[in-house]
Amino acid sequence: MNHDSVLNQKALDYHEYPRAGKIATEITKSFVTQDDLTLAYSPGVAAPCLEIQKNPDDAYRYTSKGNLIAVISNGTAVLGLGNLGALASKPVMEGKAILFKKFSDLDAYDIEVDETDIERFCDVVTAIAPTFGGINLEDIKAPECFEIERRLVERLDIPVMHDDQHGTAVISSAGIINAAHITGRSLGEMKIVIIGAGAAAISCGRIYRFMGVKEIYMSDSKGLIHTGRHDLNAQKLEFAAPEGMTQREAFENADVVVGLSAPGSFSLEDIALMAPEPIIFTLANPLPELFPEDVRSARPDAIIATGRSDYPNQVNNVLGFPFIFRGAMDVRAKVINMEMKVAASYALATLTRQEIPHYLNELYGKDLFFGKEYIIPKPFDKRLIVEVSASVAEAAVKSGVARMESFDVEVYKRQLAQRIK
């Protein structure tokens, strides 16, 4: 039996035994006496119902709403597997629920919606939204995902984020911030090439631009995106280069390339054209556009990141979404805006430069230190919930989208520290 077969069987057994699936609910109150039954259900439950009817915000006082995420998908872009449909996406959505609970102590329900029509999908999500304090959209294909997220953000007054778009953008931005720090670059003077033009690529380009990067080029499966092409959607047009420009020209003296495409979508010849100490992120998963050892052979001066856990500098979305939602929901933010996402990126970058806790060195079997091989934090760094969530919450308050009337970031950090397990 080959390695893949062994892994597949191990994964199937993991999901089936000793109990099918990966998540369940738990009771959070005493429920062992007749009095408990009276308070939990009838007639006692009438009291909080009536209070919420009078003041909807009291749902945050008397129910689980403020700590509850919906992980919602229609299964049209499941991992790297494509359009598997809603039901087949359920193992991924359950897995996302585990990550929320483990890393940020947020509860999550997975909800698979068997609907590909944009308006009907949005109607379903809008209808069930009162249950939740936040909505994480997941594995919805582009370009529909842009419109779905836009409509839901517009309709709802709780945080909504399509993680496939924004997670990679937030984490890669942290890596670029630190790579720029190491190489003495300024974000405003950088030239960035993005290979790929899907949901994550568009979001990356937008956040880099918001952080001050002025020169950004993007390629799709047909080559460099430029104004002479007539097959571009509105999102791609945001990054159109002058007519006739080529991918080779984009790579000349580029400081950064971010691969969000497929193996072979850019080459060693391309990266040979880049500026000294190039920042090369090959983020296609599981097979990167170029493997780090090949990049290193052509550009030994490079700073390299991948989407894989078996190489240094993994751009892993779990560094972002649990803590972004934690911070957003704790100040009852109406939206997750660009200021909050950038705050998360800078918090991640700053955390990487701090002294590494001993338990992380033990867990990863080596001494970690800030440098070319360590520009992004590790997922099991317990400080993430404090530093990233607090930065996001503070950004929400400062940008005017939080509903909390008073906010003390130091008090909040102490509260977050109590959630560390």
C-alpha positions, 0 to 999 in steps of 0.5 A: 500500500502506497503512502497516499493510500495509507494516509487516505485510510487513516483519514477515513478512520479518523473521521469515522471512529469512535464517533462519526464527524469532528464536532458536537455540542455541549451544555454550558449550564447546570442541567440535572434538576427539575429547577434546571429544566424550569429555567432552561426551558419552560417556563423560565426561558420566557424571561430572556425571550421577552428581554430580547424582543424588547432589546435585540442586543440582549441576545448577546447577554442571554444566548450564545450568539456572541461566541458563535460562528457560522461556517457556510459553504455551497461546496463550489471550490472545496480545497484544491478539489473543485466543485464537490457540492454542498454535502461533500464539503461538510468534512472541511467545514467541520474542520474549520469549526475545530480550528475556530474552537481550538485557536480562538475559543469561538464555537462554530456550526458548519452549514452546507447550503445546496444552492449556487444561485447568488441571490438565493444563497444570500437569501438563505444566509440572511435568513439564518443570520440572527443565530450567529455573531459572525459568518465565515464564508468558505470554499465558494468559487470566484467570481461569485464569491465576491458578489456573495460577500459584498451582498451579505456585508451590505445586508447584515450587521455582523462580521462576514468574511470569505476566508479564502479571499482574505486569509491568505491576504492577511498572512502573506501581508505579514510575511511581506512586511517582515521580509521588507524589514529584513531586506531594508525595503519600503512597501511604497517602493515595492514592485509585486507580481501576483500569479493567479487571479482568483479570490485570494489573488484579488484580495492580496492585491487589494490589501497590498495596495491599501498598505501602500504598494503602488506597483502591482501586476497580476497574471491569470491562466492567459498571461499578464492582465493588461488593458488590451485584453477583452476577457477581464472581469471587474476584479481583474481590471483593478490590476490591469497593466498597460496594454501589451505588457508581458509577464517577463516585463513584470518580473524584471526587477520585481521585489516580490512574487506571490504565487496563487495559481498552479505548479509551473505557472512561473519559472526559474527564468522568471525569478532570475529577473527579479531584484536582489534578495527577492521575496518569493511566495509559492503558495499553491497547495499541495504542489507549489508553483516552484519548490523551495529547493528549486527556488534556492538553487536559482536564487540563493538570496531569496526569502521563500514562503509556501503554503505547506507545513513541511517548509519554513514560513508557511502562509497558513490561514489559521493564523488569521481567521480565528483571531480576526473573528475573535476581535471583531465579535468581542467588540460587536463589530458590524463588519470586518473592514480593511483596517482590521485586516491590516491590523491583523497583518501588522500584529502577526509581523510584530509578534514574529520579531519578539522573543520565541517562547521555549514551548514553541522551540520544543514543539517544533524541535528547533530554536526559532528566531526572526530571520529569512527562515522565520518571517511568519508566526507558528500556528501553535503560538499561544500569544496569537489570540492576545496580540492579533485579536486585540489589534483587530478589536482596537482597529474596529473601535478606531475605525468606527465599526464597533458597537462597544461603548467603551473599550480598554485594550489592556483589559481586553488583552488580559481577558484574552489571556484567560482563554489560552489553553 
